[in-house]
Amino acid sequence: MKWVYPEFLYALAILAIPILIHLLNFRRFKKVRFTNVRFLREVKQENRSRNRLRNLLVLLMRLLAFSLLVFAFAQPYVPGQANGITGNKAVSFYLDNSFSMDAVSSDGRLLELAKQSIGKKVKHFNAADKFQLITNDFESRHQRLLNREDFLELLDEVKISPASRSLAEVLFRQYDVLSNSNAVSKQSFLLTDFQKSVTNWAEIKTDSSVQVVCIPLQAQEKSNVYVDSVWFDHPVRQLNQQEALNVRLVNTGKNTLNNLPLKLFINGQQKALGSFSIAPGGTVDTVLRFTHTTPGIQRAEVAITDHPITFDDRYYFSYKVADRIFVLNIKDSRNDAAQSYIAPVFKNDAFYLFQQTGDRNIDYSRLGEFNLIVLENLPEISSGMARELARFVENGGSLFVVPSANIDVQSYNDLFGLVRANPYQKLDTTRQKVVKINLDHPVYRNVFEMVPENIDLPVVLQHYSIRQSIRSGQEFLLRLQNGAPFLTGYDHGKGKVYVSSVSLSSDFSNFTRHAIYVTSLLRMAELSVPSGKLFYVIGRDGSTELSGFNTSGEHAFKVKHPDNGFEFIASHRSVGGRTSVLLHHRIQEAGNYQLEWNKEAVAGLGFNYPRTESELEALSKNDIKAAIETYRLTNFSIADINTSARGMGSVRPDETPLWKWCIIFVLIFLGLEVLLLRLWKG
């Protein structure tokens, strides 16, 4: 026989109580008045032996009752036989080591409390039992069962990690390891703060062969202010241009915070300073304004000060300030003397590198060097050109198609079919007027401070009608008064296609003499610059992409942190002019990294910790109980962190618990004591 709580056996010292009662009460003589001493002597001799026997029996009943009551609390059981099965039990412990476990309770740091609790629980199991330790890191060395000594070594090595896992993910891994064990008893212990953001009860599967014990840990302070995200108003960063950086902040606490400082650093230097106030449980967006003074890759971060949780007080992002935008104008080679309406917009601005070429002299191998290609007044588009232009758009380029007065409609429509744009139909000579601007489209978004109702818009004398299709993803930029599109846009692959329904000559419209014409072209060019991802999230983003990058040669991509010396070689694959750089989740620390090719920085990578751990709202024990009942998780139970493993019902199926029999015999012996005292009169 063994004991679940052998420490309760110290309570057997209370057996001294009935013994003292026996010595001090039952051995005390009572006065009996008789008229003759002879009768007293006869009564004394007659009852002495009977009283002694009764008192001893009462004392025995009390000692047995008290002893068995202590035994019941100590929970005795009869160990079972292994019956040739390797390992008595298989036990999996999930230790939540996410950032939220760095919080402090009244007894100390949550992670350390959980580690201590696991260490104590393991000691209650047998030496032959096997154990698994699983953390949010999901390391391969945690995907197997270990003996007690190896398990405790792994436990000591656990540290706070940026990784965050849902409860369903953790249980899936635990079930996977335990299902491969042939142990007779399988258990899962979940030591976590049960944050609402990662506790997805609806996705949890039950496994009747595994007993799951939830052990919630709760921090004292649950307030936190963090930087949620950042974004720019405009898609392109230009040199000496004022920028507006939007910053979203969140307050999970219960107090209003006023005039908290917010700082912006670029390449290690402070560029802007602002402040914000935020209501309890609220979200606020604020704007930081600054000007770029240097081109190239910019390593930026916004920062606040908030204690005690600090991992989400900084937000890293990286971007490139464009020093040039490359524009290619393709014209009709048979009419070189024809007036170009595209060149005057770009060729006198040093920010744009503008080139012109005839449709018969195109170097298709260099198309990827350009950001925007404009087809101007081509009578037809060859099939080879159409395929190359479609590939150019798929890889992230922008294409603006302007028809001539007389076109081969079918050749144009062949191109539109490749880029999934609506086709041209016949030429419509009805006089129309542009009456609608789509201010929500990126080309015109935030361009106009105010649009008057009687705004002067282009007049159209003739135009190519465009067949409408809901499958094309067409977005109109400018619309005619009869509802027909004047200027439309499409997304294709990673690029954009813009289609005009009119030629730029004055025979079709006065579009080129209107201010909105220059605005439209310049915005198309700005939007053609690949902005790349502004930021990445650790554990979620495992790759980055480059468009039009030449990876020929023996070189390899290298990811490097410019400040702390961290670096590694990244693999890559190139398909159709698009290069994917595979990071394989090697980055585990937030910060600004740079991607190098042949020792030259080609991109910036701003990595941040996931914000799921920033939402500190956690489930209480009552919430967990309600969820267990709602989702019918019959193999789940809840326990306190200080409850031993045996106290959580960790009895093998082939072990025989005896505490119920102890309670039954306690009641029997107490009943016998009552009968002796009432029926056996001295």
C-alpha positions as CSV (number, residue, x, y, z in Angstrom):
1,M,0.0,0.0,0.0
2,K,1.2,3.5,-0.8
3,W,0.0,7.0,0.0
4,V,-1.0,10.0,-2.2
5,Y,-0.3,12.5,0.7
6,P,2.0,10.8,3.1
7,E,2.6,14.1,4.9
8,F,-0.9,13.8,6.4
9,L,0.2,10.8,8.4
10,Y,1.8,13.2,10.8
11,A,-1.7,14.0,11.9
12,L,-1.8,10.6,13.7
13,A,-0.5,12.5,16.7
14,I,-4.2,13.4,17.4
15,L,-4.6,9.8,18.7
16,A,-3.2,11.2,21.9
17,I,-6.6,13.0,22.4
18,P,-8.8,9.9,23.0
19,I,-6.1,8.3,25.1
20,L,-6.0,11.4,27.4
21,I,-9.8,11.4,27.5
22,H,-9.6,7.7,28.6
23,L,-7.0,8.4,31.3
24,L,-8.6,11.5,32.7
25,N,-12.3,10.6,32.4
26,F,-13.0,6.9,32.5
27,R,-10.6,6.2,35.4
28,R,-12.2,8.9,37.6
29,F,-14.3,7.2,40.3
30,K,-17.9,8.3,41.1
31,K,-19.3,8.6,44.7
32,V,-22.1,6.1,45.5
33,R,-23.9,6.4,48.8
34,F,-24.9,3.2,50.5
35,T,-26.1,2.5,54.1
36,N,-23.8,-0.4,54.4
37,V,-20.2,-0.6,53.4
38,R,-20.6,-4.3,52.5
39,F,-22.9,-3.4,49.6
40,L,-20.3,-0.9,48.2
41,R,-17.6,-3.6,48.2
42,E,-19.9,-6.0,46.3
43,V,-20.9,-3.4,43.7
44,K,-17.2,-2.3,43.2
45,Q,-16.0,-5.9,42.7
46,E,-18.9,-6.7,40.3
47,N,-18.6,-3.7,37.9
48,R,-14.8,-3.1,37.8
49,S,-14.0,-5.7,35.2
50,R,-17.1,-4.9,33.0
51,N,-16.3,-1.1,33.0
52,R,-12.7,-1.7,32.2
53,L,-13.6,-3.8,29.2
54,R,-16.2,-1.3,28.0
55,N,-13.8,1.6,28.3
56,L,-11.1,-0.2,26.4
57,L,-13.5,-1.0,23.6
58,V,-14.7,2.6,23.4
59,L,-11.0,3.8,23.3
60,L,-10.3,1.3,20.6
61,M,-13.2,2.5,18.5
62,R,-12.1,6.1,18.8
63,L,-8.5,5.3,18.0
64,L,-9.6,3.3,14.9
65,A,-11.9,6.1,13.8
66,F,-9.3,8.8,14.1
67,S,-6.7,6.7,12.5
68,L,-8.8,5.9,9.5
69,L,-9.9,9.5,9.1
70,V,-6.2,10.5,8.9
71,F,-5.6,7.6,6.4
72,A,-8.5,9.0,4.3
73,F,-6.8,12.4,4.0
74,A,-3.5,10.7,3.1
75,Q,-5.4,8.7,0.4
76,P,-3.9,5.2,0.5
77,Y,-3.9,3.1,-2.6
78,V,-2.8,-0.4,-3.7
79,P,-0.2,-0.1,-6.5
80,G,-1.1,-2.0,-9.6
81,Q,1.0,-4.4,-11.7
82,A,2.7,-3.1,-14.8
83,N,1.7,-6.4,-16.6
84,G,4.7,-6.1,-18.9
85,I,3.8,-2.6,-20.1
86,T,6.8,-0.3,-20.4
87,G,6.4,2.8,-18.2
88,N,3.7,3.3,-15.7
89,K,2.5,6.8,-16.8
90,A,3.1,9.2,-19.6
91,V,2.7,12.8,-18.5
92,S,2.9,16.0,-20.6
93,F,3.5,19.4,-19.0
94,Y,2.8,22.6,-21.0
95,L,4.8,25.5,-19.6
96,D,3.6,28.8,-21.1
97,N,6.7,30.9,-21.6
98,S,5.2,33.7,-23.6
99,F,5.8,37.4,-22.7
100,S,2.6,37.6,-20.5
101,M,4.2,35.0,-18.1
102,D,6.8,37.6,-17.3
103,A,4.2,39.4,-15.2
104,V,4.2,39.2,-11.4
105,S,1.7,37.8,-9.0
106,S,1.6,38.2,-5.2
107,D,3.9,35.2,-4.9
108,G,6.4,36.1,-7.6
109,R,7.1,35.9,-11.4
110,L,4.5,33.7,-13.1
111,L,7.1,31.7,-15.1
112,E,9.2,30.9,-12.1
113,L,6.1,29.9,-10.1
114,A,5.1,27.5,-12.9
115,K,8.5,26.0,-13.1
116,Q,8.6,25.4,-9.4
117,S,5.2,23.8,-9.4
118,I,6.1,21.5,-12.2
119,G,9.3,20.4,-10.4
120,K,7.3,19.5,-7.3
121,K,4.6,17.7,-9.2
122,V,7.2,15.5,-11.1
123,K,8.5,14.2,-7.7
124,H,5.1,12.7,-6.9
125,F,5.4,10.3,-9.9
126,N,7.2,7.0,-10.0
127,A,10.8,6.7,-11.3
128,A,9.6,4.6,-14.2
129,D,7.1,7.3,-15.4
130,K,7.9,9.3,-18.6
131,F,7.5,13.0,-19.1
132,Q,7.2,15.6,-21.9
133,L,7.9,19.3,-21.6
134,I,6.3,21.5,-24.2
135,T,6.7,25.3,-24.4
136,N,5.6,27.9,-27.0
137,D,8.9,27.4,-28.8
138,F,7.7,24.0,-30.2
139,E,11.3,22.8,-30.2
140,S,12.0,19.3,-31.6
141,R,13.7,18.2,-28.4
142,H,10.4,18.8,-26.6
143,Q,8.5,16.3,-28.9
144,R,9.5,13.2,-27.0
145,L,9.0,11.5,-23.6
146,L,11.9,11.7,-21.2
147,N,12.9,10.3,-17.8
148,R,12.7,12.5,-14.7
149,E,16.3,13.7,-14.7
150,D,16.4,14.7,-18.3
151,F,13.0,16.4,-18.0
152,L,14.1,18.5,-15.0
153,E,17.2,19.6,-17.0
154,L,15.0,20.9,-19.8
155,L,12.7,22.6,-17.3
156,D,15.6,24.6,-15.9
157,E,16.5,25.9,-19.4
158,V,13.1,27.4,-20.1
159,K,13.2,31.2,-20.6
160,I,10.7,33.8,-21.8
161,S,10.1,33.5,-25.5
162,P,8.4,35.8,-28.1
163,A,6.5,32.8,-29.5
164,S,2.7,32.6,-28.7
165,R,0.6,29.5,-29.2
166,S,-3.1,28.8,-29.0
167,L,-4.4,26.2,-26.5
168,A,-5.6,24.0,-29.4
169,E,-2.1,24.0,-30.9
170,V,-0.5,23.0,-27.6
171,L,-3.0,20.2,-26.9
172,F,-2.6,18.8,-30.5
173,R,1.1,18.4,-29.8
174,Q,0.6,16.9,-26.4
175,Y,-2.0,14.4,-27.8
176,D,0.4,13.5,-30.6
177,V,3.2,12.5,-28.2
178,L,1.0,10.8,-25.7
179,S,-0.8,8.8,-28.3
180,N,2.5,7.2,-29.3
181,S,3.1,6.0,-25.7
182,N,1.9,2.6,-24.5
183,A,1.7,3.8,-20.9
184,V,-1.4,2.7,-18.9
185,S,-2.1,6.3,-17.8
186,K,-1.8,9.5,-19.7
187,Q,-2.0,13.0,-18.4
188,S,-1.7,16.6,-19.6
189,F,-1.0,19.6,-17.4
190,L,-1.5,23.1,-18.7
191,L,0.3,25.8,-16.7
192,T,-0.6,29.1,-18.3
193,D,-2.3,32.4,-17.6
194,F,-5.1,31.5,-20.0
195,Q,-5.2,34.7,-22.0
196,K,-8.4,35.2,-23.9
197,S,-6.5,36.0,-27.1
198,V,-5.0,32.5,-27.4
199,T,-7.6,30.3,-25.6
200,N,-9.6,29.0,-28.6
201,W,-12.0,26.5,-26.8
202,A,-14.1,25.8,-29.9
203,E,-11.1,24.3,-31.8
204,I,-10.0,22.0,-29.0
205,K,-10.4,18.3,-29.5
206,T,-11.1,15.9,-26.7
207,D,-9.2,12.6,-26.2
208,S,-10.8,10.4,-23.5
209,S,-7.5,8.5,-23.0
210,V,-5.8,11.7,-21.8
211,Q,-6.7,13.5,-18.5
212,V,-6.2,17.2,-19.0
213,V,-5.6,19.4,-15.9
214,C,-5.8,23.2,-16.3
215,I,-3.7,25.1,-13.8
216,P,-4.3,28.9,-14.3
217,L,-1.9,31.5,-13.1
218,Q,-2.9,35.1,-12.6
219,A,-0.9,38.3,-12.4
220,Q,-1.5,41.2,-10.1
221,E,-1.3,44.0,-12.6
222,K,-3.2,43.7,-15.9
223,S,-2.6,47.1,-17.4
224,N,-0.5,47.7,-20.5
225,V,-0.1,50.3,-23.2
226,Y,1.5,49.2,-26.5
227,V,2.2,50.2,-30.0
228,D,-0.1,48.2,-32.2
229,S,0.9,49.2,-35.8
230,V,2.2,52.0,-38.0
231,W,1.4,53.1,-41.6
232,F,2.1,56.0,-44.0
233,D,-0.5,58.1,-45.7
234,H,1.2,57.8,-49.1
235,P,2.5,54.7,-50.8
236,V,5.9,56.2,-51.8
237,R,8.7,57.7,-49.8
238,Q,10.4,60.5,-51.6
239,L,13.5,62.6,-50.8
240,N,12.9,66.0,-49.1
241,Q,9.2,65.2,-49.0
242,Q,7.2,65.6,-45.7
243,E,5.8,62.4,-44.4
244,A,2.9,61.6,-42.1
245,L,3.4,58.5,-40.1
246,N,0.3,57.1,-38.4
247,V,0.8,55.2,-35.2
248,R,-1.9,53.2,-33.5
249,L,-1.7,52.7,-29.7
250,V,-3.8,50.6,-27.4
251,N,-4.4,50.8,-23.6
252,T,-5.6,47.6,-21.9
253,G,-5.6,49.1,-18.5
254,K,-8.4,50.7,-16.4
255,N,-6.9,54.2,-16.1
256,T,-6.9,57.2,-18.4
257,L,-3.4,58.1,-19.5
258,N,-2.6,61.7,-20.5
259,N,0.3,63.3,-22.5
260,L,2.4,60.2,-22.8
261,P,5.5,60.8,-25.0
262,L,5.9,59.1,-28.4
263,K,9.2,59.2,-30.2
264,L,10.3,58.4,-33.8
265,F,13.8,57.3,-34.5
266,I,15.2,56.8,-38.0
267,N,18.7,55.3,-38.4
268,G,19.3,55.8,-34.7
269,Q,18.5,59.5,-34.7
270,Q,15.3,61.0,-33.3
271,K,13.2,62.5,-36.1
272,A,9.9,63.4,-34.4
273,L,8.4,63.8,-31.0
274,G,4.7,63.7,-30.1
275,S,2.4,62.9,-27.3
276,F,-1.0,61.1,-26.9
277,S,-3.7,60.6,-24.4
278,I,-5.7,57.4,-24.3
279,A,-8.8,56.2,-22.4
280,P,-9.0,52.9,-20.5
281,G,-9.5,50.0,-22.8
282,G,-9.2,52.4,-25.7
283,T,-7.4,52.8,-29.0
284,V,-6.0,56.0,-30.4
285,D,-4.3,56.9,-33.7
286,T,-1.8,59.7,-33.8
287,V,0.4,61.2,-36.5
288,L,4.1,62.0,-36.5
289,R,5.4,64.3,-39.2
290,F,8.9,64.5,-40.5
291,T,11.0,65.0,-43.7
292,H,13.3,62.5,-45.4
293,T,16.8,64.0,-45.9
294,T,18.7,60.9,-47.2
295,P,17.7,58.3,-49.8
296,G,17.9,54.6,-49.6
297,I,17.0,52.1,-46.8
298,Q,15.7,53.6,-43.6
299,R,15.7,51.7,-40.3
300,A,12.9,53.2,-38.2
301,E,11.2,52.7,-34.9
302,V,8.5,54.3,-32.7
303,A,8.9,54.1,-29.0
304,I,6.8,54.7,-25.8
305,T,7.7,54.1,-22.1
306,D,5.4,51.8,-20.2
307,H,6.2,49.5,-17.2
308,P,6.3,46.7,-16.2
309,I,5.5,45.2,-19.6
310,T,8.0,46.6,-22.1
311,F,8.4,44.1,-25.0
312,D,5.7,45.9,-27.0
313,D,6.8,49.5,-26.3
314,R,8.8,49.7,-29.6
315,Y,7.7,49.1,-33.1
316,Y,10.3,48.5,-35.8
317,F,9.8,49.1,-39.5
318,S,11.9,49.6,-42.5
319,Y,11.4,51.2,-45.9
320,K,13.2,52.7,-48.8
321,V,13.3,56.3,-49.8
322,A,13.1,56.4,-53.6
323,D,15.7,58.6,-55.3
324,R,14.4,57.9,-58.8
325,I,11.3,56.5,-60.5
326,F,12.0,54.8,-63.8
327,V,9.4,55.4,-66.6
328,L,9.4,53.9,-70.1
329,N,7.3,55.4,-72.9
330,I,6.7,53.0,-75.8
331,K,5.6,54.8,-79.0
332,D,4.8,53.8,-82.6
333,S,8.1,53.2,-84.4
334,R,6.5,54.0,-87.7
335,N,5.6,57.6,-86.6
336,D,8.6,58.9,-84.6
337,A,7.6,62.5,-85.4
338,A,4.2,62.1,-83.7
339,Q,3.8,64.4,-80.6
340,S,4.2,62.7,-77.3
341,Y,1.9,63.7,-74.5
342,I,3.8,61.6,-71.9
343,A,7.3,63.0,-72.2
344,P,6.5,66.6,-71.0
345,V,5.1,65.3,-67.7
346,F,8.3,63.4,-66.8
347,K,11.4,64.5,-68.7
348,N,12.0,67.8,-67.0
349,D,11.8,66.4,-63.5
350,A,15.1,64.9,-62.2
351,F,13.2,62.6,-59.9
352,Y,12.0,60.6,-62.9
353,L,14.4,58.7,-65.2
354,F,12.3,58.9,-68.4
355,Q,13.1,56.9,-71.5
356,Q,11.3,56.5,-74.8
357,T,11.5,53.7,-77.3
358,G,9.7,52.5,-80.4
359,D,7.5,49.4,-80.3
360,R,9.9,47.6,-82.6
361,N,13.1,48.4,-80.6
362,I,12.1,47.2,-77.2
363,D,14.8,45.4,-75.1
364,Y,12.5,43.0,-73.2
365,S,15.3,41.9,-70.9
366,R,15.4,45.4,-69.4
367,L,11.6,45.8,-68.8
368,G,12.1,44.8,-65.1
369,E,14.2,47.9,-64.5
370,F,11.3,50.2,-65.0
371,N,8.5,51.0,-62.6
372,L,5.9,52.4,-65.0
373,I,5.5,51.6,-68.7
374,V,3.2,53.7,-70.9
375,L,1.9,52.5,-74.2
376,E,1.1,55.6,-76.2
377,N,-0.8,55.6,-79.5
378,L,0.3,52.1,-80.7
379,P,-1.8,50.9,-83.7
380,E,-1.4,47.3,-82.6
381,I,0.3,45.2,-79.9
382,S,2.2,42.1,-81.0
383,S,1.6,38.9,-79.2
384,G,5.2,38.8,-78.0
385,M,4.9,42.3,-76.5
386,A,1.7,41.3,-74.9
387,R,3.2,38.3,-73.1
388,E,6.2,40.3,-71.9
389,L,4.1,43.2,-70.7
390,A,1.8,40.7,-68.8
391,R,4.9,39.2,-67.2
392,F,6.1,42.7,-66.3
393,V,2.8,43.4,-64.5
394,E,2.7,40.1,-62.7
395,N,6.1,40.8,-61.2
396,G,5.0,44.1,-59.8
397,G,5.2,46.7,-62.6
398,S,2.6,49.2,-63.6
399,L,1.2,49.5,-67.1
400,F,-0.8,52.5,-68.6
401,V,-2.5,51.7,-71.9
402,V,-3.4,54.7,-74.1
403,P,-5.0,53.7,-77.5
404,S,-4.4,55.5,-80.8
405,A,-7.0,56.9,-83.1
406,N,-7.0,53.7,-85.2
407,I,-6.2,50.5,-83.5
408,D,-6.3,46.8,-84.1
409,V,-8.9,46.2,-81.4
410,Q,-8.2,42.4,-81.2
411,S,-4.5,42.9,-80.5
412,Y,-5.3,45.2,-77.6
413,N,-7.9,42.8,-76.3
414,D,-5.4,39.9,-76.5
415,L,-3.2,41.9,-74.0
416,F,-6.3,42.7,-71.9
417,G,-7.1,39.0,-71.7
418,L,-3.6,38.3,-70.4
419,V,-3.9,40.9,-67.6
420,R,-7.6,40.2,-67.0
421,A,-8.8,43.7,-68.0
422,N,-12.1,44.4,-69.8
423,P,-11.8,44.5,-73.6
424,Y,-12.4,47.4,-76.0
425,Q,-15.4,47.4,-78.2
426,K,-16.4,49.8,-81.0
427,L,-15.5,53.5,-81.2
428,D,-18.3,55.7,-79.7
429,T,-18.4,59.2,-81.3
430,T,-21.1,60.6,-78.9
431,R,-19.9,63.8,-77.1
432,Q,-19.6,63.1,-73.3
433,K,-18.3,64.7,-70.2
434,V,-16.4,63.2,-67.3
435,V,-18.7,63.6,-64.3
436,K,-17.3,61.4,-61.6
437,I,-13.9,61.0,-59.8
438,N,-13.3,58.0,-57.7
439,L,-11.7,59.7,-54.7
440,D,-11.4,56.3,-52.9
441,H,-9.0,54.9,-55.5
442,P,-5.3,55.1,-54.5
443,V,-4.5,57.3,-57.6
444,Y,-6.8,60.1,-56.3
445,R,-7.0,59.4,-52.6
446,N,-5.8,62.3,-50.4
447,V,-5.0,64.3,-53.6
448,F,-7.8,66.9,-53.3
449,E,-8.5,68.8,-50.1
450,M,-11.9,69.6,-51.3
451,V,-13.9,68.8,-54.5
452,P,-16.5,71.4,-55.5
453,E,-19.8,70.3,-56.9
454,N,-19.3,72.1,-60.2
455,I,-15.8,71.0,-60.8
456,D,-14.5,71.4,-64.3
457,L,-13.7,67.9,-65.7
458,P,-12.5,66.8,-69.2
459,V,-14.8,66.7,-72.2
460,V,-14.8,63.7,-74.5
461,L,-15.5,63.9,-78.2
462,Q,-15.1,60.2,-78.9
463,H,-14.0,57.1,-77.0
464,Y,-13.7,53.4,-77.2
465,S,-16.5,51.7,-75.3
466,I,-15.4,49.0,-72.8
467,R,-17.3,45.8,-72.2
468,Q,-18.2,45.5,-68.5
469,S,-17.6,42.3,-66.6
470,I,-18.0,41.7,-62.9
471,R,-15.2,39.1,-63.0
472,S,-12.5,41.5,-64.1
473,G,-12.0,43.4,-60.8
474,Q,-12.3,46.7,-62.7
475,E,-12.1,49.9,-60.6
476,F,-13.1,53.1,-62.3
477,L,-11.0,56.2,-61.8
478,L,-12.9,58.6,-64.0
479,R,-16.5,58.0,-65.3
480,L,-18.5,59.5,-68.2
481,Q,-21.9,61.0,-67.8
482,N,-23.5,57.9,-69.5
483,G,-21.9,55.7,-66.9
484,A,-19.2,54.4,-69.2
485,P,-15.6,54.3,-67.9
486,F,-13.1,56.9,-69.0
487,L,-10.1,55.7,-67.0
488,T,-10.0,52.3,-65.3
489,G,-7.6,50.4,-63.1
490,Y,-7.0,46.7,-62.5
491,D,-4.8,44.7,-60.1
492,H,-2.9,41.8,-61.7
493,G,-0.3,39.7,-60.0
494,K,1.8,42.1,-58.0
495,G,1.3,45.0,-60.4
496,K,-1.3,47.4,-61.8
497,V,-2.9,48.1,-65.1
498,Y,-4.5,51.4,-66.1
499,V,-6.6,51.6,-69.3
500,S,-7.8,54.8,-71.0
501,S,-10.8,54.7,-73.3
502,V,-9.5,57.7,-75.2
503,S,-6.4,58.7,-77.2
504,L,-4.5,61.6,-75.8
505,S,-4.9,63.6,-79.0
506,S,-7.2,66.6,-79.0
507,D,-9.5,64.8,-81.5
508,F,-10.7,62.6,-78.6
509,S,-10.8,64.9,-75.6
510,N,-9.2,67.8,-73.8
511,F,-7.8,65.4,-71.1
512,T,-4.2,66.4,-71.7
513,R,-5.0,70.1,-71.2
514,H,-6.6,69.4,-67.9
515,A,-4.8,69.6,-64.5
516,I,-6.1,66.1,-63.6
517,Y,-4.1,64.6,-66.5
518,V,-0.7,65.5,-64.9
519,T,-2.0,64.5,-61.5
520,S,-3.1,61.1,-62.8
521,L,0.2,60.3,-64.5
522,L,2.3,61.4,-61.6
523,R,0.3,59.3,-59.1
524,M,0.5,56.3,-61.4
525,A,4.2,56.7,-61.4
526,E,4.4,57.1,-57.6
527,L,2.2,54.0,-57.0
528,S,4.4,52.0,-59.4
529,V,7.3,52.0,-56.9
530,P,7.3,48.7,-55.0
531,S,7.0,49.7,-51.4
532,G,7.6,46.3,-49.9
533,K,6.4,45.2,-46.5
534,L,6.8,47.9,-43.9
535,F,7.2,45.5,-41.1
536,Y,7.2,41.7,-40.2
537,V,6.0,39.7,-37.2
538,I,8.2,37.2,-35.5
539,G,6.9,33.6,-35.8
540,R,4.4,34.5,-38.5
541,D,6.5,35.9,-41.4
542,G,9.1,33.5,-42.6
543,S,10.0,35.0,-46.0
544,T,10.3,38.2,-48.0
545,E,10.1,38.9,-51.7
546,L,12.0,41.1,-54.1
547,S,10.8,42.1,-57.6
548,G,13.0,42.4,-60.6
549,F,16.1,41.4,-58.7
550,N,19.0,39.8,-60.5
551,T,20.3,36.8,-58.5
552,S,22.8,35.5,-61.0
553,G,26.2,34.6,-59.8
554,E,27.7,32.7,-56.9
555,H,26.5,35.1,-54.2
556,A,23.9,34.4,-51.4
557,F,21.5,36.5,-49.4
558,K,22.7,37.4,-45.9
559,V,20.4,38.7,-43.1
560,K,22.3,40.9,-40.7
561,H,21.5,43.0,-37.6
562,P,23.7,46.1,-38.0
563,D,24.2,46.6,-34.2
564,N,24.5,43.3,-32.4
565,G,26.4,41.2,-34.9
566,F,23.7,38.6,-35.5
567,E,23.7,37.3,-39.1
568,F,22.8,34.2,-41.1
569,I,22.7,33.0,-44.7
570,A,19.2,32.9,-46.2
571,S,18.2,30.6,-49.0
572,H,16.1,31.9,-52.0
573,R,14.3,30.9,-55.1
574,S,13.5,33.0,-58.2
575,V,10.5,32.4,-60.4
576,G,9.4,34.7,-63.3
577,G,11.4,37.7,-62.1
578,R,10.2,37.4,-58.5
579,T,12.7,36.4,-55.8
580,S,11.6,34.9,-52.5
581,V,14.1,35.0,-49.7
582,L,13.4,32.3,-47.1
583,L,14.2,33.3,-43.5
584,H,13.0,30.0,-41.9
585,H,11.9,31.9,-38.8
586,R,15.5,32.4,-37.7
587,I,14.8,35.8,-36.4
588,Q,13.6,35.6,-32.8
589,E,14.5,39.1,-31.5
590,A,12.6,42.3,-32.4
591,G,14.6,44.9,-34.3
592,N,15.7,46.3,-37.7
593,Y,17.6,43.9,-39.9
594,Q,19.0,44.3,-43.4
595,L,19.1,42.0,-46.3
596,E,22.4,41.9,-48.2
597,W,23.5,40.6,-51.5
598,N,27.2,40.6,-52.4
599,K,27.8,42.7,-49.3
600,E,25.4,45.4,-50.4
601,A,22.1,46.1,-48.5
602,V,19.1,45.5,-50.8
603,A,16.2,45.7,-48.4
604,G,15.4,46.5,-44.8
605,L,13.4,44.1,-42.5
606,G,11.7,45.4,-39.4
607,F,10.7,42.5,-37.2
608,N,8.3,42.9,-34.2
609,Y,7.0,40.6,-31.5
610,P,3.4,39.5,-32.1
611,R,0.9,41.6,-30.2
612,T,-1.3,38.7,-29.1
613,E,0.6,38.7,-25.7
614,S,-0.1,42.4,-25.3
615,E,-3.8,41.8,-24.6
616,L,-3.5,40.7,-20.9
617,E,-7.2,39.9,-20.3
618,A,-7.2,36.4,-19.0
619,L,-9.9,33.8,-18.0
620,S,-10.7,33.2,-14.4
621,K,-11.3,29.8,-12.9
622,N,-15.0,30.3,-13.3
623,D,-14.6,31.2,-16.9
624,I,-12.6,28.0,-17.5
625,K,-15.2,25.9,-15.7
626,A,-17.9,27.4,-17.8
627,A,-15.9,26.8,-21.0
628,I,-15.3,23.1,-20.0
629,E,-19.1,22.6,-19.5
630,T,-20.1,24.6,-22.7
631,Y,-17.7,22.7,-25.0
632,R,-18.2,19.4,-23.2
633,L,-14.6,18.8,-22.5
634,T,-15.2,15.8,-20.3
635,N,-11.5,14.9,-19.9
636,F,-10.7,18.4,-18.5
637,S,-10.5,19.5,-14.9
638,I,-9.1,22.5,-12.9
639,A,-6.6,22.5,-10.1
640,D,-4.6,25.0,-8.1
641,I,-0.9,25.6,-8.7
642,N,0.0,24.2,-5.3
643,T,-2.0,21.0,-5.6
644,S,0.2,18.0,-5.9
645,A,0.0,15.6,-8.9
646,R,-1.6,12.9,-6.8
647,G,-4.2,15.3,-5.7
648,M,-5.4,15.8,-9.2
649,G,-6.6,12.3,-9.6
650,S,-3.4,10.9,-11.1
651,V,-4.2,7.2,-10.1
652,R,-3.5,4.6,-12.7
653,P,-6.4,2.5,-13.9
654,D,-4.8,-0.6,-12.4
655,E,-4.3,1.1,-9.0
656,T,-6.9,0.6,-6.3
657,P,-7.7,3.7,-4.2
658,L,-8.7,2.9,-0.6
659,W,-9.8,6.3,0.8
660,K,-13.5,5.5,0.4
661,W,-13.1,2.4,2.5
662,C,-11.4,4.5,5.1
663,I,-14.4,6.8,5.4
664,I,-16.8,3.9,5.5
665,F,-14.9,2.3,8.4
666,V,-14.7,5.7,10.2
667,L,-18.5,5.8,10.3
668,I,-18.7,2.1,11.4
669,F,-16.3,2.6,14.3
670,L,-18.0,5.9,15.4
671,G,-21.4,4.0,15.3
672,L,-20.0,1.2,17.4
673,E,-18.7,3.7,20.0
674,V,-22.2,5.2,20.3
675,L,-23.7,1.8,20.7
676,L,-21.2,0.9,23.5
677,L,-21.9,4.1,25.4
678,R,-25.6,3.9,25.1
679,L,-26.4,0.2,25.4
680,W,-23.6,-1.0,27.7
681,K,-24.5,0.6,31.0
682,G,-21.9,0.4,33.8
